[in-house]
């Protein structure tokens, strides 16, 4: 049985992750809940964003763990996320801000077949 990933990435996003990784080392993502930048994927050097007991790991994208707040995940749990990149500068604490590009997520609902065999989201334990 095929396991469907909750989050994937485009080739452009992989290339951009490689660029940022060259400058900052290992990376991680946290899907912002809408405070300062709306709902934007935030890129941090691994360990520089403090995860809490209310975060879940949706999986890995291009070698980087991808997290989201559990309350927000309740709204998005039926949605596949694709990490992508676009021109323009975000206004955030995310590492992409200084490169003239920004990460974004594209979403779609999972099909019934995908929902039946999703990769499990894992609650963070600190």
C-alpha positions as a printed Julia matrix, in Angstrom:
126×3 Matrix{Float64}:
   0.0    0.0    0.0
   1.37   3.41  -0.98
   1.79   5.96   1.82
   0.85   9.49   0.74
   2.91  12.39   2.06
   1.18  15.33   3.72
   3.71  17.8    2.34
   5.88  17.76  -0.79
   7.98  20.31  -2.64
   8.53  21.62  -6.14
  11.87  21.48  -7.97
  12.16  25.29  -7.64
  11.65  25.04  -3.87
  14.28  22.27  -3.63
  16.78  24.45  -5.5
  16.0   27.4   -3.21
  16.34  25.21  -0.12
  19.79  24.15  -1.39
  20.79  27.82  -1.78
  19.69  28.71   1.75
  21.23  25.52   3.15
  24.62  26.5    1.68
  24.5   29.72   3.72
  22.81  28.49   6.92
  23.33  24.73   7.26
  20.51  22.33   8.11
  17.03  23.81   7.88
  13.52  23.31   9.21
  10.1   24.71   8.3
   7.17  25.81  10.42
   3.87  26.72   8.8
   2.94  30.09  10.27
  -0.51  30.36  11.78
  -1.35  33.77  10.43
   0.04  36.27  12.94
   2.48  38.5   11.07
   2.58  37.05   7.56
  -0.74  35.34   7.17
  -0.23  31.62   6.72
   3.29  31.36   5.36
   5.87  28.59   5.55
   8.72  29.91   7.65
  12.27  28.63   7.04
  14.73  28.54   9.94
  18.14  27.1   10.64
  17.47  23.74  12.28
  16.8   24.26  15.98
  16.42  28.06  15.77
  12.64  27.91  16.04
  11.49  26.7   19.42
   8.99  23.91  18.94
   6.37  23.29  21.6
   4.17  20.44  22.77
   1.39  21.8   20.55
   3.36  21.37  17.31
   3.14  18.43  14.91
   5.61  17.24  12.3
   3.88  16.71   8.96
   6.92  15.06   7.42
  10.06  16.08   5.61
  10.64  18.18   2.49
  14.01  17.94   0.74
  15.67  16.82   3.98
  13.97  19.45   6.18
  11.35  18.69   8.82
   8.06  20.54   8.3
   6.02  21.5   11.39
   2.67  23.11  12.11
   0.74  24.06  15.25
  -1.67  21.25  16.22
  -4.69  23.57  16.33
  -3.93  24.81  12.82
  -3.34  21.21  11.71
  -6.93  20.41  12.7
  -8.06  22.77   9.93
  -5.49  21.55   7.41
  -5.38  17.8    8.14
  -7.44  16.97   5.02
  -5.14  19.07   2.83
  -2.02  18.19   0.88
   0.59  20.97   0.97
   3.14  21.64  -1.75
   6.02  23.89  -0.72
   6.85  26.23  -3.58
   8.77  29.47  -4.11
   7.93  32.73  -5.84
   9.67  36.0   -6.58
   9.19  38.75  -4.03
  10.2   39.44  -0.52
   8.22  38.18   2.41
   8.08  40.29   5.55
   9.04  37.8    8.19
  11.71  36.19  10.31
  12.04  33.43   7.74
  15.49  32.92   6.17
  14.09  33.39   2.67
  13.45  37.1    3.32
  16.89  38.29   2.18
  17.0   36.37  -1.12
  14.33  38.26  -3.09
  12.16  35.13  -3.09
   9.72  33.66  -0.62
   8.28  30.28   0.18
   4.57  29.64  -0.13
   2.32  26.6    0.09
  -0.15  25.46  -2.48
  -2.9   23.26  -1.12
  -5.51  20.81  -2.3
  -7.82  18.37  -0.56
  -6.68  14.77  -0.32
  -8.63  12.24  -2.35
 -10.4    9.46  -0.45
  -7.69   7.01  -1.5
  -4.96   9.33  -0.24
  -6.74   9.93   3.06
  -6.99   6.2    3.61
  -3.18   5.84   3.59
  -1.67   9.13   4.76
   1.73   9.46   6.33
   0.96  10.06  10.02
   1.58  13.49  11.53
   3.66  13.18  14.71
   3.1   15.27  17.82
   6.28  17.01  19.0
   7.4   16.1   22.5
   9.66  18.55  24.31
